[in-house]
Amino acid sequence: MGFILLELLLICIGILLIIVLTIYFLRPSVLIKFGLWYARQRMGLQVRYAEHNGYRFSYLSRGKPGLQPSVLMLHGLTLIKDTWLITLAFFPKDIHVIAVDLPGHGDTTCLPGDSYTTLDHLERLHQFVECIGLNRKPFHLVGMSMGGLFAGVYAANYPSEVCGLSLLSPVGVRCPSETEVMKHLKELCTNRATENIPFIPLTVQQGEELLRYGTYNHIKLPKQVIKGFLEMREQSSDFFLKCKYICKNDECTKFFTLVGIAEYFFDTFSDESLYSLHDNMSKIKAPTQIIWGENDQASKL
């Protein structure tokens, strides 16, 4: 009897392993989504939504406003609210935290034809904050990269709402010397070129390149994992990609072109929009923490 149960157990494990491996190689995004869901559950994070003026904001939330200031966290270009999961694992459980998907990212919608300059983002972010009642008392604002740009400009324009500001490698500051990455970004904006935009990978190879120059201690992820993240972006928003087919000799090849995200990129990284943090720094009143890696390849102080 015991041998039969053991045999059944091994068969079940084998079937489960086959299913997992099949999903991993055919639809890796399914496993990544499950992993993100599991991480949220372990940390007590809930996915919530807020709607305002045609926008449906998706955000992670934990806890309720209390004696300590609430914390609002803004991710970088092409990232999502779950970017903060590792960071949130170290936050005290009694702190009210919110991590939002910016328009056109993750599960937050976008409106075709809208402008996406820094000031436009500022207006929409303020609408979100008002919609969920976060500004009933001053809160701590955190932003990384592009999110740092938006966070800094928000603190400058709404000083009564922000009691503390943390900027992690923010873009938007005029540096003594430009990095090769920033020179390339500006060139793309000038020529309005939609191919090979850094930070917006369309292929596994471009994803590997992003990891190489986006981290100092290089992170090497399995190709299937990178493929899974690309699948998630394709599934979540037409704002990023448009599927096309090229047919030759009766064979069709599927490929993707940048659509809305290219216009988003051009709006955000135009000189007037990009350096709005630099131009508004003097208006920031909140105590500010700036964290910058000395080997940052995007911008250096």
HUSUL-V524406 format. One record per run of one state. SS is the DSSP state (helix for helix, strand for strand, loop for the rest). FROM is the first residue (numbers start at 1). LEN is the number of residues. If there is no record, write none. Layout:
BEGIN
ss/from/len
SS/FROM/LEN
SS/FROM/LEN
END
This chain:
BEGIN
ss/from/len
loop/1/1
helix/2/25
loop/27/1
helix/28/16
loop/44/2
strand/46/7
loop/53/2
strand/55/8
loop/63/8
strand/71/4
loop/75/6
helix/81/8
loop/89/8
strand/97/4
loop/101/17
helix/118/14
loop/132/2
helix/134/3
loop/137/2
strand/139/6
loop/145/1
helix/146/12
loop/158/4
strand/162/7
loop/169/11
helix/180/12
loop/192/12
helix/204/11
loop/215/8
helix/223/14
loop/237/4
strand/241/8
loop/249/2
strand/251/8
loop/259/1
helix/260/9
loop/269/2
helix/271/4
loop/275/1
helix/276/8
loop/284/3
strand/287/5
loop/292/10
END
